[in-house]
Amino acid sequence: MVWTLVSLSGKLRKRERGFCATAITHPSIDKNRTSSPGVCDNMDKATYIRFLVSNAAAGSVIGKGGSTINDFQSQSGARIQLSRNHEFFPGTTDRIIMVSGSINEILKAMELVLAKLLSELHAEEGDDVEPRTKVRLIVPHSSCGAIIGKGGSTIKSFIEDSQAGIKISPQDNNYMASTDRLVTLSGTIEEQMRATDLIVSKLSEDPHYTQSMNYPFSYPTSYNAMNYGSNGGTGGRFQNNKEERNNSLTIGVSDGHIGLVVGRGGRNILEISQASGARIKISDRGDFMSGTTDRKVTITGSQRAIRAAESMILQKVAYASERVLAQ
C-alpha cells in the first residue's frame, strides 16, 4: 500500500510562512484558508494534482455506487477522478487519483481522501498505526524543475517550511513513465498537506503543467505493468509458446514481510498476478529457502511477466522495511 497513516485526532496546526497556509481539521475541514494579500494570485485558478492509491484502497474512496467520491466532491468542490480498475501507474499495482479545482478545493478533497484511507487502515490493522505517512504525487518531468529550483533552493525551502520529507524520483527510474516522475512526501498528515500546498501552488504557476490535466491516466502501452521491463526481442509480448509461458523464478521473502505481500484475503498477491500475468505461489509456513528464514515465492510465466511480478513484490517488501524503520 502507498499509505502508512496515523491518527488525525485533534486539530492540525496552521502554518503561515510566506505561502498561503492551510487550516485543516479532522474530521471536518476548516473552510477558511488564510492568505496574505497579493501572495495567492493562483488560488482560484483551476489546477490539479495526481497521486497514487492502492487498487484495494481505491474501492473505499469510491464507495458503494460512487457515494463516497460524490460526497467528497460535494464537500470540497473539487473534481475527483480515478484510473480504471487494473489501470495502474507503470511498474506498480497502484491506481491514480486526480483531484482538480482551485488549490483550496484540491487540499480539502485530499484531506477527505486521506481521512478515509486512515479509517480503513485502522479497521484493518487496529489503532496502533505508525506515526508517519507517505504519499506519492505524480508530476510531469517538465515541471519538476520548478519544484527543485536553482541548486535545489526551492525544494529545500519547501522541506524547511513544511517539515515534510520530499524526494523526487530520477528521470530514468524503474517506474518507466517517460514523462512523469514521483514526488514522495513523508511525515505527519499536517506536514504532507503543507508540502502539497507549496508544491501545487508552485506547479500552478507553470502554464505547461495544466496541459496534462486532459490526459491524467495516459501511458504508452509499452509501459503497462504487463510489459514492465526490457522490450528486447522481436514481438516478445505476443509470444505464446509453452517454453515462454513456463519459465519460473523462486525468490526469498522474509517471513515477517510475507503478510504484506499476500495482503488481506490474498488481495495484494492477486493484484500482482493480474497486473503482471504471472502465477505466484508462496511456500507454506516453515518451508524456507535453504539456510534462511525466508519463505519461497515462486513466480511462473513469461520472462517479462516474471520481471514485472518480481519488481512489484520487491516494492511491497521495501515498503514493509520502511514501515519498520519509521517506527
N, C-alpha and C positions, 0 to 999 in steps of 0.2 A: 504494500500500500504506500501511497505517497505521504499519508498523514501520520504524524505522531503527535497527538493533540493533548492539551492539558485543560483542566477545568477553567472555564471563563467566569467563574463566580466572582462577583464584585464588579465594580466599575473599572474600566481601563483608563489610565491617566491620559490627560490631554497634553499634547506637545505643541509648542509654538516656537519654532526655531527658524524663522525666515520663510519657510514654505507654509502653505495652509495646513493647519493642524486638524487632526481628525478626532472628533469626540464620539466615542463608541461605547455602548454599554451592552450588557448581556442580561436577559435575553432580548430586550428591546434596544433599538438604535436611537441615539440622540439625533434629533432632526437638525440640530444646529451645528454646522461645521464652521469653526471660526477662521477668519482670514484677515489679512491686513489690506488696506486699500491699495489697489494697483498691483498687488502681488499675484493674484489669481485670475488673470485675464482669460485663462483657458478653462475655468471651472465649469462653465455651461456649454463648452464646445463638445460635440459628440466625439467620443473616442471609444477605446475598448481595451480589454486585457484578456489574455488566454492563459489557462493553467491546467495542470493535469489532475485527474482523479482516477482512482482505480475503477475498473469496469464493474466490480462488485458494489462499490460505494455509489456509483452513478445512479443506481436504481432508487436509493433513498433520497437523492436530490430531486429526482423526477417526481416520485410519489405515485400513488395509485391514480391512474388516468391522467397523470400530469398535474395532480392537485398541488403538490408541494412546490414545484417550479413555478406554477401560476401564482401561488401565494407569494413567493419570493419576489416575483416580478411586480406584483401589485404593491407590496410593501416598499420596495426600493425604487420603483420607477424605471429600473434598468431592464434590458432585454437579456435573457439568459438562454444560450443555445448549447447543446451537447452534440458531440460527434455520435454517429450511429453505433449501435451495438457491434462490438468487434472491429470498429474503425479506430485503430489505436495510433498514438504518436509513434513514429518509427523506432523500432528496437525495444518497445515496451509493450505492456499489456494495459496501459493507461489510456483512458479516453480524454478528450479535450473539452473543456468548458470555455466558452467565450461569453464574456459579460460586456455589454455595450451600453452607452449612455453618457451622461455627464460624469465627471470624476466623483462627485458626491454619490450619485446613484450606483456607480460601479462599486465603490467601497462599502456601501450599505448592503448591496447584494452579496459581495464576497463574505461579509461578516455573517450573513444569514446562512450561507453555504457552509462555512467553517463550523458554525454552531451546530448545524445539522449533522455534519460528519463527526463532530465530537460526541454528540449524543449517541450516535450509532456505535462509536468506538467504545464508549462506556458500557453500552448494552452488551457488547461482545466480550470485552476484556475486563469489565469491572471498573471501579472508580480509581484504582491505583494506576494511573497512567503517567508516563514520563513527562516532566515539566518542560519539554522542549517541543518545538514544532518544525515542520519542514514543508514548504510549498514550492513547487516548481512552475515558474512562469515561462511562457513561450514568447520569445521576442525575435523579430526578424534580424538577421545578421547585420543588415544595413543600418539598423537603428541602435545597435549595441554600442557604437562609438560614442553616442550622446550620453549613455549611462556611464561609460567608463571615464570619459573626459580626458583632457590632455595630461599625460603622465599618470593617469588613474585618479586625478584630482576629484572628479565628480563622484565616483563610486566610493572613494574614501570619505567624502563629506556625507554621503548617504548613510554609510555604516556608522559614522560618528553620531549623526543626528538620530537615527532610528535605534541604534544599538543592536541591530539585527546582523546576522552573518549574511553576506551577499556574495555569491560566487557565480561567475558566468562561464559556461562550458566553452571549450575551444571550438573553433570553426570545424576542424576535422575530427570531431568526436565520434564515438561509436553509435550515436543515435542516427547518424547518416541522413539527417534532414538538411538538404542542400541550402536552404535559405533561412532556416531558423536555428536559434540557439536556446539553451535552457538557462534561466536565471534562477538559482536556488536560494531561497530565503530561509534562514533558520533563526530560531529564537522563540520568544513568547508570542502569543497572538497579537498583543499590542505592538510589539516591535515589528512583526511582519506586516501588520496593517499600515504602520507608519512608513516602512520601506516601500510598500506597494504604492502608497500615496505619492511619495517622492518620485518613484520610477514612472508611474502613469503620468504624472504632471510633466515630467521631462519628455516622455515619449510624445505627448500631445502637442509639443512644440514642433515636432518633426512632420512636415507636410506629407512625406512619403510613408509614414507609419500607418496612417489611416487607410492607405490603399489595400492593405492586407485584410481589412475588415470584410471585404467582399468574398474572400477565399479562405475562411478560417480553418478548414479541415482538409485542404487540398495538398496532397503529397503525391509525387510520381509513383506509379505502380511499382517501380523497381525498389522503392523504399519501404513497401509494406512489410509487416512482420514476417509474412510467409517467405519473402525474398531477402531477409536480413542476411548480410554477409557478402562475400565476394560473388560477382557475377561471372566469374571465369567459366569458360566452356561455351560451346555453341548450342544455343537452345536449351540450356540446362534446366530452366524452370518447367519445360514441357516433357522432360524425360520421365518415363513411366515404366521402366523395365524392372524386373524383380530385384536385380542386384542393387539398383539405385534406391529402391524402397526399403531394402533390408539391411542397410548399414546400421551399426549400433555403437554407442559410446556409453561407458559407465564412469560416472564421476562420484566423488565422495562429498557428502554434505553433513556437517556436524549434527549430531542427534538433537542438540539443543535448538538448532535452527530449522529442523525439518518441518516443524508445525507451521511456520510462516510460509514455507514453500508450498505446502499442501493447501493451507487455507481452511477456513471453517467449512466443514462438509465437503472438502476437496475442491472448493471453487477456484482457488488460485492455480492449482495444477491443471484443472480443466481448461481454464482460460489460456494458460501457456500452451497446452496441447492443441487447442483450437486455433490459436494465433500462429503457431509455428508449423502445424501439420504433422508434428512428431508424436509418437506414442511414448508415454513416460511411465515407468514402473519404479516404485520405491520398495526397497527391501523391508522385511518385517523387523520389528523391534529385536535388537540383539544380533541381527545379521549385519555385521560391519565389514568395511573394507579391511583387508588383512593388515594387522598391526596398528589399527586405529579404532576410534570410536565414532567414525563417520559412517552414516548409512549409505547404502548403494543406491544411486539413482541411475537407472538405465534408460537411455534415450534411443529410440529406434525410428528410422525414416531415411529420407534423402540426406545427403551431406548438408544441404542448405537448411533443411528443417532442423537437423541436429544442432547446427551452429546457432540458429535462432533460439531454440529451446534452451540450450546451454547458457547463452547470454542472459536470457530472462531469468533463469534460475539463479545465476550468479548475482544478478541485480537484487533479487529477493534476499539472498544471503548477505550481501553487502549492506542492505538496509537494516537487517537484523543486527549486524555488528555495530552499525552507527547508533542504533537504539540503546545498546548496552553501554557504549562509550558516553552517551548523553546522560546517563543516569548519575 
